Amino acid sequence: VCFTLGGLDCSISFVSHVLGKVCIHGRQKEMLSVLVPQLAELSRSDCIWQRMCWRLLECVPERWMEAVLLGFVQAAPGADVLSRLLGNLVVKNKKAQFVLTQKVLLLQYSHKTAVLQNLLGYLSLDPLRRPLLVKVLQELLETWGSSSAVRHSPPEQQQYISKAILICLSHLKESEIESCRQELLTSMMEGVKCHLDSNLPRIRHLGMIVAESISLKINTDGPVLKFQYEEDDEARELKSLLVQTTPCCAVSSLPDEEENEKAAVLPSVSDSDQKSPTAAPVVPAEESDTDLDSDDDLVPYDMSEDKELRTKAPLYLRDCIEVLTGCENVDKWEATVKALESLIRKNPAATREVSVELAKILLHLEEKTCIEGFVELRQRAQVAVLTTDPIPVAQYLTSQFYSLNYSLRQRVDILDVLVLAAQELSYPKSHGKTKHSVVPKPGIQLLPGSDSSKDWRRIVDERIKSKTRRIATGQAQLELPSGPNEFNSVAGHFFFPLIQHFDRPLTTFDLLGEDHFVLGRLVHTLAVLMYLAVNTVAVTAMGKALLEFVWTLRFHTDCYVRQGLLSCISSMLLSVPAERLLEDMTEELLETQSWLGDVVEKDPDGDCRRLALQNLLLMENLKKKLQSVPS
């Protein structure tokens, strides 16, 4: 920084041009990391240096204004320093106003939280700039409450906007809140509806936190909104933005205050200790026993060895059906629910006789008491019925998925049961139980009647092995479980009924409309079923049908649905043999490859771009694999 001679009038427009030129060429960090601290120190108590800073930024050409302003906002150590350096530039210069109130807040989302705090704090520190703060809050809430923005913008941008809203709310005064209370309430109701309709848990959590914060600000006396969600690090960070941090001036006095408090408390304790012998004399044990009134001759009954009476669960499935449908005994109903899964698996023949009836009862079963883990117990029983008698139960469940008078929760339960049952059927029965091969202990064992002269080499080897000292032994070989794939013959019964009627809206169920959450779960379910159908007979037909299904929904607006569609492509490429892909679906694969390229370049969701890139790599690997095979 060059010092000018006192009393001389000079122009610093040349310095402004140099500063703008340096910043626009990407050297703003190197320049401003040195310039901003010095200007902040010089302008702390000198109004002339403050006016020089204002003039320095006012003379920056408009084409370079964005780079300079963004550098100052990032380099400033706080909002008060930024206010001294910029002055009311945001009010005087339209380009600066557009950059600071529109572009940085609504069109960009890669800046850190400190940048937002500097910028919005700068707008709140002067009466001329505070109307811009209220205007910025209204525009942020309009974007936050837009259903189109919630569907098409990435979660990172929505988190960025949520942070900006909370920081704005922390700077608002009571009079400003009162003037726009109705607008805040309307924006809150519209925004929370859009966020709660999202399929992504992160977006729903953001909507809940922002709605709670707005409600807390506008309803200071009355009831406020309160949602139930997991309090993670992101939620705590967002809530902390609603409270302005104040400088702690009296931190050093805290230890003295604590010592004074302890000194004030300790004498009272010691006094009470000194007075305690005279105030409460200790009564000897013998005297206290004689003074007790022992007129009551009743002796308490010893219940230490008592056992809780437990209701026995039914032993037959038909008895279980009677209990679940019409029994009023709550204890017996609980015992039946807990024992139902094991009873189904122990009696497969009896289960097949009543499998569809039992599946219907479990699908409509509601919790009568507060039994622990009821949802899991019911789901495990449903999976047991489906794996015991797959075809009729799968036909029943898939037909009920598109039927009337079912809640969304029941339809999602059907999808979950189908996936869990397919996993169990596709894995060997001994899956999860690792068998270690038995390693015989070193020693010589001669079978009776065997000729020792013929087994001399074995005897010598075992003797050497028994005498050899080993520092470490290798890992025991794992015997991989094996068995027939029971999902092979029933995969089509799980898959094709689910994919048939997705485009037929019902009175209370519209997958292509407002029930897009269930559509997302359906798409992910189809992807899992496709992956589990590897090496089955119907895998080629399933892959072709799934590719047509994906092609129909490829432009869906919900990112959760698009993620499921891309997962379907991955499952198809991994499950269907490469030869069948090229022979039966060549044209479809070329169109899919072009679509995946567009997703990688244009999709706003990061997970969708990542999945699309993985699919392109899978296609490239399949192509190389086929080219390496000799014809």
C-alpha positions as CSV (number, residue, x, y, z in Angstrom):
1,V,0.0,0.0,0.0
2,C,1.5,3.3,-1.1
3,F,1.0,6.3,1.2
4,T,0.0,9.6,-0.4
5,L,1.3,13.0,0.7
6,G,-1.0,14.8,3.0
7,G,-3.1,17.6,1.4
8,L,-2.7,16.4,-2.2
9,D,-5.7,15.4,-4.3
10,C,-5.0,12.3,-6.3
11,S,-6.8,9.7,-8.4
12,I,-6.6,6.0,-7.7
13,S,-8.6,4.8,-10.7
14,F,-5.3,3.4,-12.1
15,V,-4.9,1.3,-9.0
16,S,-8.5,0.1,-9.3
17,H,-7.8,-1.0,-12.9
18,V,-4.7,-2.9,-11.8
19,L,-6.6,-4.5,-9.0
20,G,-9.4,-5.6,-11.3
21,K,-7.0,-6.9,-13.9
22,V,-5.1,-9.0,-11.3
23,C,-8.3,-10.4,-9.8
24,I,-9.9,-11.3,-13.2
25,H,-6.8,-13.3,-14.1
26,G,-7.1,-15.6,-11.1
27,R,-4.6,-13.9,-8.8
28,Q,-7.1,-12.4,-6.3
29,K,-6.1,-14.7,-3.5
30,E,-2.4,-13.8,-3.7
31,M,-3.2,-10.1,-4.0
32,L,-6.0,-9.7,-1.5
33,S,-4.5,-11.9,1.2
34,V,-1.9,-9.1,1.5
35,L,-4.0,-6.1,0.6
36,V,-7.1,-6.7,2.7
37,P,-5.4,-7.1,6.1
38,Q,-3.4,-3.9,5.6
39,L,-6.5,-1.9,4.5
40,A,-8.4,-3.3,7.4
41,E,-5.8,-2.1,9.8
42,L,-5.4,1.3,8.2
43,S,-9.1,2.0,8.0
44,R,-9.8,0.9,11.6
45,S,-9.5,4.5,13.0
46,D,-8.8,6.7,9.9
47,C,-11.8,7.9,8.0
48,I,-9.6,9.1,5.1
49,W,-8.4,5.5,4.5
50,Q,-12.0,4.4,4.6
51,R,-13.0,6.8,1.9
52,M,-9.9,5.7,-0.1
53,C,-11.0,2.1,0.1
54,W,-14.5,3.0,-1.0
55,R,-13.2,5.0,-3.9
56,L,-10.8,2.1,-4.8
57,L,-13.7,-0.3,-5.3
58,E,-16.1,2.2,-6.9
59,C,-13.5,2.8,-9.7
60,V,-13.2,-0.9,-10.6
61,P,-14.7,-1.5,-14.1
62,E,-17.9,-3.4,-14.1
63,R,-16.4,-6.3,-16.1
64,W,-14.0,-7.0,-13.2
65,M,-16.3,-6.0,-10.3
66,E,-17.4,-9.6,-9.6
67,A,-13.9,-11.0,-9.2
68,V,-12.8,-8.1,-6.9
69,L,-15.9,-8.2,-4.7
70,L,-15.8,-11.9,-4.3
71,G,-12.2,-11.7,-3.3
72,F,-12.9,-9.1,-0.7
73,V,-15.8,-11.0,0.8
74,Q,-13.7,-14.2,1.0
75,A,-10.6,-12.4,2.4
76,A,-12.3,-10.2,5.0
77,P,-12.0,-11.6,8.6
78,G,-15.5,-10.4,9.5
79,A,-18.6,-8.5,8.5
80,D,-17.5,-5.3,10.3
81,V,-14.2,-5.2,8.4
82,L,-16.1,-5.8,5.1
83,S,-18.4,-3.0,6.0
84,R,-15.5,-0.6,6.5
85,L,-13.8,-1.6,3.2
86,L,-16.9,-1.6,1.0
87,G,-19.0,1.1,2.5
88,N,-22.4,1.4,0.8
89,L,-21.1,0.2,-2.6
90,V,-23.9,-2.4,-2.8
91,V,-26.4,0.5,-2.7
92,K,-24.6,2.8,-5.2
93,N,-23.4,0.3,-7.8
94,K,-25.9,-1.9,-9.6
95,K,-23.3,-4.4,-10.7
96,A,-22.1,-4.8,-7.1
97,Q,-25.7,-5.2,-5.9
98,F,-26.4,-8.0,-8.5
99,V,-23.2,-9.8,-7.5
100,L,-23.7,-9.6,-3.8
101,T,-27.5,-10.1,-3.6
102,Q,-28.2,-12.4,-6.5
103,K,-25.3,-14.2,-8.0
104,V,-23.4,-15.2,-4.8
105,L,-26.6,-16.3,-3.0
106,L,-28.8,-17.7,-5.6
107,L,-26.7,-18.8,-8.6
108,Q,-23.6,-20.2,-6.8
109,Y,-23.3,-22.6,-3.9
110,S,-19.7,-23.5,-3.5
111,H,-18.8,-20.8,-1.0
112,K,-18.1,-21.6,2.6
113,T,-20.4,-20.6,5.5
114,A,-18.0,-17.8,6.5
115,V,-18.6,-16.1,3.2
116,L,-22.3,-16.1,3.7
117,Q,-21.9,-14.7,7.3
118,N,-19.6,-12.0,6.0
119,L,-21.9,-11.0,3.2
120,L,-25.2,-11.1,5.0
121,G,-23.6,-9.5,8.1
122,Y,-22.4,-6.7,5.9
123,L,-25.9,-6.0,4.6
124,S,-27.2,-5.8,8.2
125,L,-24.7,-3.3,9.6
126,D,-26.0,-0.2,8.0
127,P,-29.6,1.2,7.9
128,L,-29.3,2.0,4.1
129,R,-28.4,-1.7,3.4
130,R,-31.0,-3.4,5.7
131,P,-33.8,-3.2,3.1
132,L,-31.6,-5.3,0.8
133,L,-31.3,-7.8,3.6
134,V,-35.1,-8.2,3.8
135,K,-35.3,-8.4,0.0
136,V,-32.6,-11.1,-0.1
137,L,-34.5,-13.1,2.5
138,Q,-37.7,-12.9,0.5
139,E,-35.9,-14.1,-2.7
140,L,-34.2,-16.9,-0.8
141,L,-37.5,-18.1,0.6
142,E,-39.1,-17.9,-2.8
143,T,-36.4,-20.2,-4.2
144,W,-36.5,-22.4,-1.1
145,G,-40.3,-22.9,-1.5
146,S,-40.2,-23.6,-5.2
147,S,-41.1,-27.2,-6.0
148,S,-39.2,-27.0,-9.3
149,A,-36.1,-25.8,-7.5
150,V,-36.4,-28.6,-4.9
151,R,-36.7,-31.2,-7.7
152,H,-34.0,-30.0,-10.0
153,S,-31.3,-28.4,-7.9
154,P,-28.7,-30.5,-6.2
155,P,-28.8,-31.1,-2.4
156,E,-25.6,-29.0,-1.9
157,Q,-27.3,-26.0,-3.3
158,Q,-30.4,-26.4,-1.2
159,Q,-28.2,-26.7,1.9
160,Y,-26.4,-23.5,0.8
161,I,-29.7,-21.7,0.5
162,S,-30.9,-23.0,3.8
163,K,-27.8,-21.7,5.5
164,A,-28.3,-18.2,3.9
165,I,-32.0,-18.2,5.1
166,L,-31.0,-19.0,8.7
167,I,-28.3,-16.3,8.7
168,C,-30.7,-13.7,7.4
169,L,-33.2,-14.7,10.1
170,S,-30.5,-14.2,12.8
171,H,-30.0,-10.6,11.6
172,L,-33.6,-9.5,11.4
173,K,-35.0,-7.2,14.0
174,E,-38.4,-7.6,15.6
175,S,-39.9,-4.6,13.7
176,E,-38.7,-6.1,10.4
177,I,-40.1,-9.5,11.3
178,E,-43.5,-7.9,12.2
179,S,-43.6,-6.1,8.8
180,C,-43.2,-9.3,6.8
181,R,-44.7,-11.9,9.2
182,Q,-47.4,-13.0,6.8
183,E,-45.0,-13.4,3.9
184,L,-42.7,-15.5,6.1
185,L,-45.6,-17.7,7.2
186,T,-46.8,-18.2,3.6
187,S,-43.3,-19.0,2.3
188,M,-42.7,-21.4,5.2
189,M,-45.9,-23.4,4.5
190,E,-45.2,-23.7,0.8
191,G,-41.5,-24.6,1.3
192,V,-42.0,-27.2,4.0
193,K,-44.6,-29.0,1.8
194,C,-42.2,-29.2,-1.2
195,H,-39.4,-30.5,1.0
196,L,-41.5,-33.1,2.8
197,D,-42.7,-34.4,-0.6
198,S,-39.1,-35.1,-1.6
199,N,-37.8,-38.7,-1.6
200,L,-34.4,-37.8,-0.3
201,P,-34.1,-37.8,3.5
202,R,-31.5,-35.0,3.5
203,I,-33.9,-32.7,1.7
204,R,-36.7,-33.5,4.1
205,H,-34.4,-32.8,7.1
206,L,-33.4,-29.4,5.6
207,G,-37.1,-28.4,5.1
208,M,-37.9,-29.4,8.7
209,I,-35.0,-27.4,10.2
210,V,-35.7,-24.3,8.2
211,A,-39.4,-24.4,8.9
212,E,-38.7,-24.8,12.6
213,S,-36.4,-21.8,12.6
214,I,-38.9,-19.6,10.7
215,S,-41.7,-20.7,13.1
216,L,-39.5,-19.9,16.0
217,K,-38.8,-16.4,14.7
218,I,-42.4,-15.4,13.7
219,N,-44.2,-17.1,16.7
220,T,-42.3,-15.8,19.7
221,D,-45.2,-16.1,22.0
222,G,-47.4,-18.9,20.6
223,P,-46.7,-22.6,19.7
224,V,-43.9,-23.3,17.2
225,L,-43.4,-26.1,14.7
226,K,-41.5,-29.2,16.0
227,F,-40.5,-32.1,13.8
228,Q,-39.0,-35.5,14.7
229,Y,-35.7,-36.1,13.0
230,E,-32.2,-37.3,13.9
231,E,-30.0,-34.6,15.4
232,D,-26.8,-35.0,13.3
233,D,-23.9,-32.7,12.8
234,E,-25.5,-31.0,9.8
235,A,-28.7,-30.2,11.9
236,R,-26.6,-28.8,14.7
237,E,-24.6,-26.7,12.4
238,L,-27.7,-25.2,10.7
239,K,-29.3,-24.5,14.1
240,S,-26.2,-22.7,15.3
241,L,-26.5,-20.2,12.4
242,L,-29.7,-18.9,13.8
243,V,-27.9,-17.5,16.9
244,Q,-25.5,-14.7,16.3
245,T,-22.1,-15.2,18.0
246,T,-21.3,-12.5,20.5
247,P,-17.8,-11.7,21.6
248,C,-16.9,-13.2,25.0
249,C,-15.5,-10.3,27.0
250,A,-15.6,-11.7,30.5
251,V,-14.0,-15.1,29.9
252,S,-11.0,-14.3,32.1
253,S,-13.2,-13.5,35.0
254,L,-15.0,-16.8,35.0
255,P,-12.4,-18.7,37.2
256,D,-12.4,-15.9,39.8
257,E,-16.2,-16.0,39.9
258,E,-16.2,-19.8,40.3
259,E,-13.7,-19.5,43.2
260,N,-15.9,-16.9,44.8
261,E,-18.9,-19.1,44.5
262,K,-17.0,-22.0,45.9
263,A,-15.7,-19.8,48.8
264,A,-19.3,-18.7,49.5
265,V,-20.6,-22.3,49.5
266,L,-17.8,-24.0,51.4
267,P,-18.2,-22.1,54.7
268,S,-21.9,-22.9,54.9
269,V,-21.0,-26.6,54.4
270,S,-18.4,-26.5,57.0
271,D,-20.7,-24.7,59.5
272,S,-23.3,-27.3,58.9
273,D,-20.8,-30.1,59.5
274,Q,-19.7,-28.5,62.7
275,K,-23.3,-28.1,63.9
276,S,-24.4,-31.5,62.9
277,P,-23.3,-33.4,66.0
278,T,-25.4,-31.2,68.3
279,A,-28.3,-30.7,65.9
280,A,-28.9,-34.4,65.1
281,P,-27.5,-36.7,67.8
282,V,-26.9,-40.2,66.7
283,V,-29.2,-42.7,68.3
284,P,-27.7,-46.0,69.3
285,A,-29.0,-49.1,67.5
286,E,-30.4,-50.7,70.6
287,E,-32.4,-47.7,71.6
288,S,-33.8,-47.2,68.1
289,D,-35.0,-50.8,68.0
290,T,-36.8,-50.5,71.3
291,D,-38.5,-47.3,70.2
292,L,-39.9,-48.8,67.0
293,D,-43.6,-49.6,67.0
294,S,-43.8,-53.4,66.2
295,D,-47.5,-53.9,66.5
296,D,-47.7,-55.1,62.9
297,D,-47.3,-58.9,63.0
298,L,-47.6,-59.4,59.2
299,V,-44.5,-60.8,57.6
300,P,-43.9,-59.9,53.9
301,Y,-44.2,-62.8,51.5
302,D,-40.9,-63.9,49.9
303,M,-41.3,-63.5,46.1
304,S,-37.7,-63.8,45.1
305,E,-38.2,-67.2,43.5
306,D,-41.4,-66.4,41.7
307,K,-41.5,-66.8,38.0
308,E,-43.5,-64.7,35.5
309,L,-46.4,-66.6,34.0
310,R,-45.9,-66.7,30.3
311,T,-48.7,-67.5,27.8
312,K,-47.8,-70.4,25.5
313,A,-47.9,-69.7,21.8
314,P,-50.0,-72.0,19.6
315,L,-48.3,-75.1,18.2
316,Y,-50.2,-75.2,14.8
317,L,-50.5,-72.6,12.1
318,R,-54.2,-72.8,11.9
319,D,-54.4,-71.9,15.6
320,C,-52.1,-69.0,14.9
321,I,-54.5,-67.8,12.2
322,E,-57.4,-67.9,14.6
323,V,-55.4,-66.0,17.2
324,L,-54.3,-63.3,14.8
325,T,-57.8,-62.8,13.3
326,G,-60.1,-63.0,16.3
327,C,-58.5,-63.5,19.6
328,E,-59.0,-60.8,22.3
329,N,-56.3,-62.2,24.6
330,V,-53.5,-59.7,24.2
331,D,-50.8,-61.9,25.8
332,K,-51.7,-64.8,23.5
333,W,-51.6,-62.5,20.5
334,E,-48.1,-61.2,21.4
335,A,-46.8,-64.8,21.9
336,T,-48.2,-65.8,18.6
337,V,-46.6,-62.9,16.7
338,K,-43.2,-63.7,18.3
339,A,-43.3,-67.4,17.5
340,L,-44.9,-67.3,14.1
341,E,-41.7,-67.1,12.0
342,S,-40.1,-70.2,13.6
343,L,-43.4,-72.1,13.4
344,I,-43.6,-71.3,9.6
345,R,-40.0,-72.5,9.0
346,K,-40.4,-75.7,11.0
347,N,-43.6,-76.7,9.2
348,P,-43.2,-76.1,5.5
349,A,-45.9,-78.6,4.5
350,A,-48.5,-77.1,6.7
351,T,-47.4,-73.6,5.6
352,R,-48.1,-74.4,2.0
353,E,-51.7,-75.3,2.8
354,V,-52.5,-71.8,4.2
355,S,-49.7,-69.7,2.7
356,V,-51.8,-67.2,0.8
357,E,-54.3,-66.8,3.7
358,L,-51.4,-66.3,6.1
359,A,-49.8,-63.8,3.7
360,K,-53.1,-61.8,3.5
361,I,-53.4,-61.8,7.3
362,L,-49.8,-60.6,7.8
363,L,-50.2,-57.9,5.2
364,H,-53.2,-56.4,7.0
365,L,-52.0,-57.1,10.5
366,E,-51.9,-54.1,12.8
367,E,-50.2,-53.7,16.1
368,K,-52.6,-54.2,19.0
369,T,-50.1,-53.6,21.8
370,C,-46.8,-51.9,22.2
371,I,-44.8,-55.1,21.4
372,E,-41.1,-54.4,20.9
373,G,-40.0,-54.9,17.3
374,F,-43.5,-55.6,15.9
375,V,-42.7,-54.3,12.4
376,E,-39.6,-56.6,12.1
377,L,-41.4,-59.6,13.5
378,R,-44.2,-59.2,11.0
379,Q,-41.8,-58.7,8.1
380,R,-39.7,-61.8,9.0
381,A,-42.9,-63.8,9.2
382,Q,-43.9,-62.5,5.7
383,V,-40.5,-63.4,4.3
384,A,-40.7,-66.9,5.8
385,V,-44.1,-67.5,4.2
386,L,-42.9,-66.2,0.8
387,T,-39.7,-68.3,0.8
388,T,-41.6,-71.4,1.9
389,D,-44.2,-71.2,-0.9
390,P,-42.8,-68.7,-3.4
391,I,-45.0,-68.8,-6.4
392,P,-48.6,-68.4,-5.0
393,V,-47.5,-66.0,-2.3
394,A,-45.5,-63.9,-4.8
395,Q,-48.5,-63.8,-7.2
396,Y,-50.7,-62.6,-4.4
397,L,-48.4,-59.9,-3.2
398,T,-47.6,-58.5,-6.6
399,S,-51.3,-58.4,-7.5
400,Q,-52.1,-56.5,-4.3
401,F,-49.4,-54.0,-5.0
402,Y,-51.5,-52.4,-7.8
403,S,-54.9,-53.0,-6.0
404,L,-57.2,-50.4,-4.5
405,N,-57.6,-49.5,-0.8
406,Y,-54.0,-50.1,0.3
407,S,-51.9,-47.5,2.0
408,L,-48.5,-46.4,0.7
409,R,-46.9,-48.1,3.7
410,Q,-48.4,-51.4,2.8
411,R,-47.3,-51.1,-0.8
412,V,-43.7,-50.3,0.4
413,D,-43.9,-53.3,2.8
414,I,-44.7,-55.6,-0.2
415,L,-41.6,-54.4,-2.0
416,D,-39.4,-54.9,1.0
417,V,-40.7,-58.4,1.6
418,L,-40.1,-59.3,-2.1
419,V,-36.5,-58.1,-2.0
420,L,-35.7,-59.9,1.3
421,A,-37.3,-63.1,0.1
422,A,-35.4,-63.0,-3.2
423,Q,-32.1,-62.5,-1.4
424,E,-32.8,-65.5,0.8
425,L,-33.8,-67.7,-2.1
426,S,-30.9,-66.7,-4.2
427,Y,-28.2,-67.4,-1.6
428,P,-27.2,-70.9,-0.4
429,K,-28.9,-72.1,2.7
430,S,-25.6,-72.1,4.7
431,H,-25.0,-68.4,3.7
432,G,-23.5,-66.5,6.6
433,K,-22.2,-69.6,8.3
434,T,-18.5,-69.9,7.4
435,K,-17.2,-73.4,7.7
436,H,-13.5,-73.8,8.4
437,S,-11.9,-76.9,7.0
438,V,-10.8,-79.2,9.7
439,V,-7.1,-79.3,10.0
440,P,-5.9,-82.6,11.5
441,K,-3.6,-82.3,14.4
442,P,0.0,-83.6,13.8
443,G,0.4,-87.2,14.8
444,I,0.7,-90.7,13.3
445,Q,-2.4,-92.8,13.1
446,L,-2.2,-96.2,11.4
447,L,-5.5,-97.7,10.3
448,P,-6.0,-101.2,11.5
449,G,-5.1,-103.8,8.9
450,S,-3.1,-101.4,6.8
451,D,0.3,-102.3,5.5
452,S,2.9,-99.9,7.0
453,S,5.3,-100.6,4.2
454,K,2.9,-99.1,1.7
455,D,2.3,-96.0,3.7
456,W,5.9,-95.2,4.6
457,R,5.9,-91.9,2.8
458,R,2.8,-90.7,4.6
459,I,4.2,-91.8,7.9
460,V,7.5,-90.0,7.3
461,D,5.7,-86.8,6.2
462,E,3.5,-86.8,9.2
463,R,6.5,-87.4,11.5
464,I,8.4,-84.5,9.9
465,K,5.3,-82.4,10.2
466,S,4.9,-83.2,13.9
467,K,8.6,-82.4,14.6
468,T,8.6,-79.2,12.6
469,R,8.3,-75.9,14.6
470,R,6.2,-73.3,12.7
471,I,6.4,-69.7,13.5
472,A,3.0,-68.9,12.0
473,T,0.4,-70.9,10.1
474,G,-1.5,-69.7,7.1
475,Q,-5.2,-68.8,7.3
476,A,-7.5,-71.8,7.3
477,Q,-9.1,-72.3,4.0
478,L,-12.7,-71.3,3.9
479,E,-15.2,-73.7,2.5
480,L,-17.6,-71.6,0.4
481,P,-21.2,-72.5,0.8
482,S,-22.9,-74.1,-2.2
483,G,-26.3,-75.1,-3.2
484,P,-29.0,-74.7,-5.8
485,N,-30.3,-71.3,-6.6
486,E,-33.9,-71.5,-5.5
487,F,-34.7,-68.1,-7.0
488,N,-34.0,-69.4,-10.5
489,S,-37.4,-70.9,-11.1
490,V,-39.4,-68.2,-9.4
491,A,-37.6,-65.0,-10.5
492,G,-40.2,-64.2,-13.2
493,H,-43.1,-64.4,-10.6
494,F,-41.3,-61.7,-8.5
495,F,-40.3,-59.4,-11.4
496,F,-42.8,-59.3,-14.3
497,P,-46.0,-58.6,-12.4
498,L,-44.4,-55.5,-10.8
499,I,-43.4,-54.0,-14.1
500,Q,-46.7,-54.5,-15.9
501,H,-49.1,-51.8,-14.5
502,F,-46.9,-49.0,-13.4
503,D,-48.5,-46.6,-15.9
504,R,-52.1,-47.2,-14.9
505,P,-53.3,-44.7,-12.4
506,L,-55.8,-45.7,-9.8
507,T,-58.2,-43.7,-7.7
508,T,-55.9,-43.6,-4.7
509,F,-52.6,-44.6,-6.3
510,D,-50.7,-42.9,-9.1
511,L,-47.1,-43.9,-9.5
512,L,-46.4,-41.4,-12.3
513,G,-48.1,-38.6,-10.3
514,E,-47.9,-37.6,-6.7
515,D,-46.8,-41.1,-5.5
516,H,-43.3,-40.8,-6.9
517,F,-41.8,-42.0,-3.6
518,V,-43.3,-45.4,-4.1
519,L,-42.2,-45.3,-7.8
520,G,-38.6,-44.7,-6.5
521,R,-38.9,-47.7,-4.2
522,L,-40.3,-49.8,-7.0
523,V,-37.5,-48.9,-9.4
524,H,-34.9,-49.8,-6.7
525,T,-36.7,-53.1,-6.0
526,L,-36.6,-54.0,-9.7
527,A,-32.9,-53.2,-9.8
528,V,-32.2,-55.6,-6.8
529,L,-34.4,-58.4,-8.3
530,M,-32.5,-58.0,-11.6
531,Y,-29.2,-58.3,-9.9
532,L,-30.2,-61.4,-7.9
533,A,-31.5,-63.1,-11.1
534,V,-27.9,-63.6,-12.5
535,N,-27.4,-67.0,-14.1
536,T,-31.2,-67.7,-14.2
537,V,-33.2,-68.8,-17.2
538,A,-35.3,-65.6,-17.4
539,V,-32.5,-63.1,-16.9
540,T,-32.4,-62.1,-20.6
541,A,-36.1,-61.5,-20.8
542,M,-36.0,-59.6,-17.5
543,G,-33.2,-57.4,-18.8
544,K,-35.0,-56.5,-22.0
545,A,-38.2,-55.6,-20.2
546,L,-36.3,-53.6,-17.6
547,L,-34.4,-51.7,-20.3
548,E,-37.8,-50.7,-21.9
549,F,-39.1,-49.7,-18.5
550,V,-36.0,-47.5,-17.8
551,W,-36.3,-45.9,-21.3
552,T,-39.9,-44.9,-20.5
553,L,-39.0,-43.1,-17.3
554,R,-35.5,-41.8,-18.1
555,F,-36.6,-38.1,-18.0
556,H,-38.3,-38.3,-14.6
557,T,-38.0,-35.1,-12.6
558,D,-37.3,-36.8,-9.2
559,C,-33.6,-37.5,-8.6
560,Y,-34.4,-40.5,-6.4
561,V,-36.3,-42.2,-9.3
562,R,-33.5,-41.4,-11.7
563,Q,-30.9,-42.9,-9.3
564,G,-33.0,-46.1,-9.3
565,L,-33.2,-46.2,-13.1
566,L,-29.4,-45.9,-13.3
567,S,-29.1,-48.7,-10.8
568,C,-31.4,-50.8,-13.0
569,I,-28.9,-50.3,-15.9
570,S,-26.0,-51.4,-13.7
571,S,-27.9,-54.5,-12.6
572,M,-28.8,-55.4,-16.1
573,L,-25.2,-55.0,-17.4
574,L,-23.9,-57.2,-14.5
575,S,-26.6,-59.9,-14.7
576,V,-27.3,-60.4,-18.4
577,P,-24.6,-62.3,-20.4
578,A,-22.7,-60.0,-22.7
579,E,-23.4,-62.1,-25.7
580,R,-27.2,-61.8,-25.1
581,L,-26.8,-58.1,-24.6
582,L,-25.2,-57.6,-28.0
583,E,-27.4,-60.0,-29.9
584,D,-30.8,-59.1,-28.5
585,M,-30.4,-55.4,-27.4
586,T,-27.8,-53.8,-29.6
587,E,-29.9,-50.8,-30.7
588,E,-31.3,-50.2,-27.2
589,L,-27.8,-50.3,-25.7
590,L,-26.5,-47.6,-28.2
591,E,-29.4,-45.3,-27.3
592,T,-28.8,-46.0,-23.6
593,Q,-25.1,-45.1,-24.0
594,S,-26.0,-41.8,-25.5
595,W,-28.5,-41.0,-22.7
596,L,-25.9,-41.9,-20.1
597,G,-23.5,-39.4,-21.7
598,D,-26.1,-36.7,-21.4
599,V,-26.7,-37.6,-17.7
600,V,-23.0,-37.3,-16.9
601,E,-22.8,-33.9,-18.5
602,K,-26.2,-32.3,-17.6
603,D,-27.9,-34.0,-14.6
604,P,-28.0,-31.7,-11.6
605,D,-27.7,-34.5,-9.1
606,G,-24.2,-35.7,-8.2
607,D,-25.2,-39.3,-7.4
608,C,-26.9,-39.6,-10.8
609,R,-23.8,-38.4,-12.6
610,R,-21.7,-40.8,-10.7
611,L,-24.0,-43.8,-11.4
612,A,-24.1,-42.9,-15.1
613,L,-20.4,-42.7,-15.3
614,Q,-20.1,-46.2,-13.7
615,N,-22.5,-47.6,-16.3
616,L,-20.5,-46.1,-19.1
617,L,-17.4,-47.8,-17.6
618,L,-19.3,-51.1,-17.4
619,M,-20.2,-50.8,-21.0
620,E,-16.7,-50.1,-22.0
621,N,-15.4,-53.1,-20.0
622,L,-17.9,-55.4,-21.7
623,K,-16.9,-54.1,-25.1
624,K,-13.2,-54.8,-24.3
625,K,-14.1,-58.2,-22.9
626,L,-15.9,-59.2,-26.1
627,Q,-13.2,-57.9,-28.3
628,S,-10.5,-59.9,-26.5
629,V,-12.5,-63.2,-27.0
630,P,-11.3,-65.0,-30.2
631,S,-14.1,-65.5,-32.7
